[in-house]
Amino acid sequence: MLMEELILKHKYFQAIRMKNGQILDPLTKTIARSPMISYIKYLIKNNIPFTMGIFDVDNFKNVNDNYGHQIGDEILVNFSRNVMNSFGSTAVMGRYGGDEFLIVREGEKSYDEINEFVGHIYNTGVRKPILLSTGKSLMVSATTGICTFPKDGKKYEELFLLCDKCLYFGKHEGRNCYTIYVELLHSKIDLSKTKKRGISERIIKLYKILANAEKKNKAYKGMEYITNDMSISGVAYFNKNKIQISYEKNEEYGKPPLLPDDFIKDLEEKEYIRVDDIERIKEKDPALYEFCYKNNLLSFVVFRVIEKEKKLGYVMFYDSDFRRVWQEDDLAVFVVFVKSLGMITHFGIV
């Protein structure tokens, strides 16, 4: 195991292991919380420069709620393994708790060096699908806050708070990103406000895009923003048995298909229908599963478009690359767009 081999080479962890025995987290085989924090405090006490990062798996609670704790554990195990494999013996990774991990890299590093290091972790260890024991894969992202000792802080608690600020700043920006602390940019972040305003900022940005676009481009521009902001495959508006307007990130897949009549009938009785993973509908609705499988629809959410009690069609937000766990924030943005599309369509702009 990579982490076990690293511990045998690291004098600090050799001593801790001899004194206390097992120091790994039982699930992920990263360093357990207590020895990881002790290690950070040891570096501070001995004035050894280092870079510290808090990695938080995005929306992990929803993974557990939708897939169960066994799959959740697999996600944590595979995520930590992927990240450790990406940096090898150049850093140390520990589990702080739940879905949060600490990474420490000794040595004084410049901003560019840190950016290159963390960027490599994201490109090779974070932004990749996780293969599950079921044989299927699930796309899981993470948000990270990073700072350095002694430049940014002199105490463990101070460093942790700075990383936490940057972490939530990243979540506010849309998750699946990392933020390196820069005093001029991040020192005045109000953590209590930052945690609350992420979804509102996304909705305001969507509203501004719709408001500023030319009349006939409003729906298209909104679809483009949502597709790129959420890293999905596309958005399509259907009416009168055909696609009225759509945006696709990858033109190789072509435009999405019209959904089956039975599915549309079910939609008439609901505000929306959400499918995180088509494998979960395989037994319950084999016909829909077969349709999705043939048309490369791995995850999707479909909303009815209604304005002034008039049924105008439906909108599908979909992913053809990964099985997703659609979040409440995602659905909130979708609702705003669908309502706006209803108004746009009702007044004859589309």
N, C-alpha and C positions, 0 to 999 in steps of 0.2 A: 504494500500500500504506500502511495506517495507520501502521505502525512506521517505515517509511522517511520519511514526512512528518513524524512526530514528531521523528526524529533531525535533520532539516534545521532544525527550530525550536529545538532544544536546543543551547545553546552548548557544553556539555561534549562531547556526541557529535559535534558539527560538528568540533571540534578533533581528537578521536580518529580520526574518519573521514579527515580530511585527512592525518593522520600515518600511519595504519596501513591505510587503504583499507577493505576490507570488514569490517564489524563485526557482521553479522547471522549468526545460526545458519542454515546452509544449508537445513535442513529446514523449520523452523517460521517462519523470518523474524522471530523475536524476537531480542533482542540476545544475542550469544554470551556464554558464561560469563565469559571473561577481562575483556572491557570492562564487563560488568555488575558484577562484583566491584570493578573499579577505580572505577566510578562510585560505588558504596556507600562505598568508602574515601575518595573525594574529598569526599563529603558530610560524612563524619565529620571529616576533617581540617579542613574549613572550618566546622565546627560548624553545619551546616545541618540542622534537625530533619527527620525523615522517619519514615514507617511502612514496615515491611518484612514481607513474607509469603512463606513457602515453600508452594507449591501442589504436592501430590503426587497424580498420577492413581492412583486406587485399583485395586489388583490388576492392574496393567498387564502383568506377566509372564504372567498367565493369558490376557490378550487375545492376546498374541503366540503363546502355546502353542496356543491353540484356533483362532485365525483367521489366523495367519501374520504375518510382519513387515511385509508391504505394508499390510495393514489396520491394523496397529499404528501405522505411520507416518501413515496417514490420520487415525487417532484423535488423534495428537499435533498434527498440523497444524490440524485442525478445532477441537480443544479450545482451543489457544492463540489461534486466530482469534476464537472465540466470547468468550473472556475479554477479549481486547484490545478487541473491539467494545463490550463492556459498560462499560468505563471510559473509552474514547476517549483524549483527550489529557491526562487528569488524572493518569495514572501511567505507569510504564515497566515493561515485562515482558521478562525474559531467561530463557533456558534454562540451568539450572544443570547439567543432565546427565540423560540417559535420560528419565524421566517426571517430573522435578522442574523447577519453574519458580520464579523469583524475581520478585516484584512490589514496586516501590518507589514510594511517593507522597510527594512533598516537602511540607513544612509541618508545623507542630505541630497535632495533632488530638486531640480528646477521645476517650474511650472510645466514647461514643455516636456520634460522627462516624465513627470507624473501623468500628464495628458496622454503621452504615447503609451505608457504602461497600462493605464486603466482602459484606454481605447482598445488596446490589444485584448484585454480581458473581455470586453464587451463583444468585440468582433469574433472572437474564437471560443468564448466560454459562456456568454450570457445570451446573446441574440442568436439562438439556435433552438430548433425543436427538441423536446425531451422525449426519448423513446421509452414507452411504458411496458410493463410486463404483459399487457394485453396485445402487444404487437403494434399498437397505434402510437401516434406521437401527439404531443400537445405543446403549443407555443406558450412559453411563460417568460415574462420579462422581469427586470429588476430596476430599482432606482437606488442611486448611491450618492452619499455625501462624503467628501474627502477634505482632510486638513493635514497640517504637518507640525511636528515638534522639532525644535523649539520656536520656530518662526511664528506660528499662529496661536500657540497656547503653551503654558508651562505646567498645567495640572491635567490629570486624566479627565476630571469632571468638565473642565473647560474645553478640552479637545472633543469630548463626546458631544457636548452641546453644539459646538461649531459644525461637526459632522451631521448632527441631527437637523440643524438649520438648513444646511445645504441639501440634505435628503428631502426635506419637505418642500424646499424650493423647487427641487426636481419634480416632485409629485404635482406641484402646482403647474409646472410647465407641461405636464401631460404624461409623466412617468417614462419608463424605459430609457433613462438617461442618467448621466452622472454630472455632479457639480463639484468643482474644486474650489475650496474657499479662497476668496480674494477679499481682503479687508475692505477695500474701497467699495466693492460691489455688494457684499453680503453682511457687513457688520451690523447694519440697522434692520435686518430682517426681524419682523415680529412673528415669532413662531406660532402664537395662538391665532393670528389672522391668516397666516399662510396656509395652515391646515384646513381652513374653512373655505377659501376662496377659489380653489382650483376649478371646480365645475362652473362656477359663475363666470370666470374668465373665458372659458371655452365657449360658453353660450353667448357671451357678449361679442366675442370674436366672430362667431358664426353670424350673429345678427348684423354686425357691421359689414361683413362680406355680402350678405343678402341685400342690405340697404344701399350699398355703394355700387353694386353691379348694374349693368344695363338691364332693362326690363326682360328681354328675351334670354339673357344669360344668367339670371338670378338663380334658378334651380340648378343649372350646370355648375356654377361657381360654388354653390353650397355643397353639392355632391363631391366636387374636387377637394374642398377643404376637409370634409369628413373623412374621405378615403385616405388622404395623406396624413391627417392628424391622428387617426386611429390605426394606420397601417393595415387597412383591410383591402380587399380586392376591388370592391366597387359598390356603387349605389345605382339603383334603377327604379324608374317610375313607370308603372304599367297602367294602361287604360284602354278600354275597347279592344281587348285581346291583342294588344301589341305594346311594344316599348315606346313610350312617348319621348323620354329623354333618359340618358344614362351617362355614367362616367366609369371607365375601367382603368385601373392602374396598369394592367398588363394586357395589351391588345391581342396577345397570342391566344388567350382563352376565348376571345370573342365576347359577344354580348350574352348576358345571362338568359336562361330559358323562361318561357311563361310557365308559371306554376300550375300543377294539375287542378282540374275543376273541383275535386273533392277537398283539396286543401283550401281553395278560395271559399268554398261553402263553410268550412270550419272557421275561417277568418271572419265571416259575416257575423258570427256570434261572439267575437272577441275583439278587443282593441288591437292586439298584436299576438303573433306567434313567434316564439323564440326557440331556436335549436342550437345548442352549444356544440354538439358533436353528433353527427349523423349516426354514429355507431349506437347511440343510446335510443334511437327510434327503430332500430333494425327489427326487433321482435314486435314492438307495439304497432308499427305501421310499415310493413315490408314494402308496400307499393311506393310510398314516399321515399323510403330509404333507397330503393332501386333507382328511382328517378334522380335523387340527389347524387348517388354514386356515379351514374352515367354522365351526369352533367357537371361533375366536379364541384359540387356545392358541399363543402365540409362543415360550414357553420353559417347561420343566417338568422336575421330577424326581419319579420314582415309586419308592416303597419297598414291599416286601412287609412285612406285619405278621405276625410269628410269635411265639408264646409256648408254651413247653413242647412244641415241635415241632408245634404245631397251627397251621394256616394260618387266619388270621383275616380277611384282606382285604388292602387296600393303601391307602397314603396318597399323595396327589399334592400337591406344592407347585408352584404355577404362576403365570405372569405373562401377562396378556392385553394389557398396555400396551406392554411393551418386550421386545426380545430381550436376554437376559442372558448373562453369563459366570458360571456358578455357581462359587463359591469353595470351597476345602477347609474353611474355617471354616463356611460355610453348611451343607455336608454333615455336618459334625460335630454341629451343632445339630439338624439333621434326624434324625440317627441317635438322639440322646438322646430326642427327642420320640417317634419311632416305637417305640423300645423301651419307653418309658413308656406309650404308648398300648396296646401289646400287653399289658402287665401290667394296665392299667385295664380293658381289654376282657375279658381272661381271667377276672378276678375279678368280672365282671358289673356293673361300675359304669356302663358305657355301655349 
